[in-house]
Amino acid sequence: MSVSESGTAALDRRPLTISVVLPTRNRPSQIRPCVDSILANDDLYELIVIDQSDGPETEAQLAGIGDPRLRYEHVDSRGVCAARNRGTEISSGQIIAATDDDCRVPSDWIASIANVFRATPDAAMVCGRVTVPPELYENGYAVNFEPKQREWLGHFPPPAEWGITANLAVRRSVFDLVGPYDRFLGAGAPLTSGGEPDLIYRILRTGLLVVNATEVEVSHLGVRKYGPETQKLIRGYSAGISAAILKHVRIGDLTALRVYGSFVVPMLGSVVANVVRRRRPTGAGTLLAFVKGARASFRFRVDRATRMYVPRESR
């Protein structure tokens, strides 16, 4: 039996219950409207808020909600991937959906996710559309995701077509097959970003199907001011993606090497082309961040069995 066949056979296809795991840290003004939008979904099974905040303000914002589907836990850990893993551990739905505290979901979000999994029973992950209200672009930059090709199986998306945790959902049984989010990746973790591409890579590398669904949509309100704030955000993503894919290269995965090249070659080509044309080398900072992400990768070992970063043993 092939990897794809064995992986597909192991997927859990029981009647769908969908849990949402929502990490948050020090955003009390954002958390309540985000939670309210999720709880407005009648098909929601449970919402688990994992709070890594320094103070009690976030918990206070949620204290008056009497909805029994809401579960709250404060943790001392840091890093969005660690929070998502904790939420997954204590959840009980067959599907684990993800969004961010600076997003707002429509009242049919859960139903839309369920419809895709029902229509595509072999789907391991669904990555939904992430839009930014046009008026917010006047204030700055925010990350979005616009799906193009719907299904990915046996090959890997180009750089702009990897889904993001602002809007994705995974079968619980998939985590049993490929492992959890890598806690050293993602916002708030040592390697700053890359939790999503790492998980998507492991899912596709196992031979499972990822669906990019335009009909599953959320709004992203997390705007960064143009200039240094935006540059820091984009460069953080670049560094994290580099570290996310390079760890698979480091254990001898030649497929990962090709994927890594699909990210770095266009960046390098753009910078070189601008230099040749005697233009400003736009993208040089992003390329440098990619290189720095590769260097940061070697601060950690890679466990070959789990494909996870682990601390280097102290001498």
Secondary structure as the mmCIF struct_conf table of DSSP 4:
data_model
#
loop_
_struct_conf.conf_type_id
_struct_conf.id
_struct_conf.beg_label_comp_id
_struct_conf.beg_label_asym_id
_struct_conf.beg_label_seq_id
_struct_conf.end_label_comp_id
_struct_conf.end_label_asym_id
_struct_conf.end_label_seq_id
HELX_RH_AL_P HELX_RH_AL_P1 VAL A 3 ALA A 9
TURN_TY1_P TURN_TY1_P1 ALA A 10 ALA A 10
BEND BEND1 ARG A 14 PRO A 15
HELX_LH_PP_P HELX_LH_PP_P1 LEU A 16 LEU A 16
STRN STRN1 ILE A 18 THR A 24
BEND BEND2 ARG A 25 ASN A 26
HELX_RH_AL_P HELX_RH_AL_P2 PRO A 28 LEU A 39
TURN_TY1_P TURN_TY1_P2 ALA A 40 ALA A 40
TURN_TY1_P TURN_TY1_P3 ASP A 42 ASP A 43
STRN STRN2 GLU A 46 ASP A 51
BEND BEND3 ASP A 54 PRO A 56
HELX_RH_AL_P HELX_RH_AL_P3 GLU A 57 LEU A 62
TURN_TY1_P TURN_TY1_P4 ALA A 63 GLY A 64
TURN_TY1_P TURN_TY1_P5 PRO A 68 ARG A 69
STRN STRN3 LEU A 70 HIS A 74
BEND BEND4 ASP A 76 ASP A 76
BEND BEND5 GLY A 79 GLY A 79
HELX_RH_AL_P HELX_RH_AL_P4 VAL A 80 ILE A 90
BEND BEND6 GLN A 94 GLN A 94
STRN STRN4 ILE A 95 ALA A 98
TURN_TY1_P TURN_TY1_P6 ASP A 101 ASP A 102
STRN STRN5 CYS A 103 ARG A 104
TURN_TY1_P TURN_TY1_P7 SER A 107 ASP A 108
HELX_RH_AL_P HELX_RH_AL_P5 TRP A 109 ALA A 119
TURN_TY1_P TURN_TY1_P8 PRO A 121 ASP A 122
STRN STRN6 ALA A 123 THR A 131
HELX_RH_3T_P HELX_RH_3T_P1 PRO A 134 GLU A 138
TURN_TY1_P TURN_TY1_P9 ASN A 139 ASN A 139
STRN STRN7 TYR A 141 TYR A 141
STRN STRN8 PHE A 145 PHE A 145
BEND BEND7 GLN A 149 GLN A 149
STRN STRN9 GLU A 151 TRP A 152
BEND BEND8 LEU A 153 HIS A 155
HELX_RH_3T_P HELX_RH_3T_P2 PRO A 159 GLU A 161
TURN_TY1_P TURN_TY1_P10 THR A 165 ALA A 166
BEND BEND9 ASN A 167 ASN A 167
STRN STRN10 LEU A 168 ARG A 171
HELX_RH_AL_P HELX_RH_AL_P6 ARG A 172 VAL A 178
BEND BEND10 PRO A 180 PRO A 180
TURN_TY1_P TURN_TY1_P11 ARG A 183 PHE A 184
BEND BEND11 LEU A 185 GLY A 186
TURN_TY1_P TURN_TY1_P12 ALA A 187 GLY A 188
BEND BEND12 ALA A 189 ALA A 189
TURN_TY1_P TURN_TY1_P13 PRO A 190 LEU A 191
BEND BEND13 SER A 193 SER A 193
HELX_RH_AL_P HELX_RH_AL_P7 GLY A 195 ARG A 205
TURN_TY1_P TURN_TY1_P14 THR A 206 GLY A 207
STRN STRN11 LEU A 209 HIS A 220
STRN STRN12 ARG A 224 ARG A 224
TURN_TY1_P TURN_TY1_P15 TYR A 226 GLY A 227
HELX_RH_AL_P HELX_RH_AL_P8 PRO A 228 ARG A 250
TURN_TY1_P TURN_TY1_P16 ILE A 251 GLY A 252
HELX_RH_AL_P HELX_RH_AL_P9 LEU A 254 VAL A 276
TURN_TY1_P TURN_TY1_P17 ARG A 277 ARG A 278
BEND BEND14 ARG A 279 ARG A 279
TURN_TY1_P TURN_TY1_P18 THR A 282 GLY A 283
HELX_RH_AL_P HELX_RH_AL_P10 ALA A 284 SER A 297
TURN_TY1_P TURN_TY1_P19 PHE A 298 ARG A 299
STRN STRN13 PHE A 300 ASP A 303
TURN_TY1_P TURN_TY1_P20 ARG A 304 ARG A 307
STRN STRN14 MET A 308 PRO A 311
HELX_LH_PP_P HELX_LH_PP_P2 ARG A 312 SER A 314
#
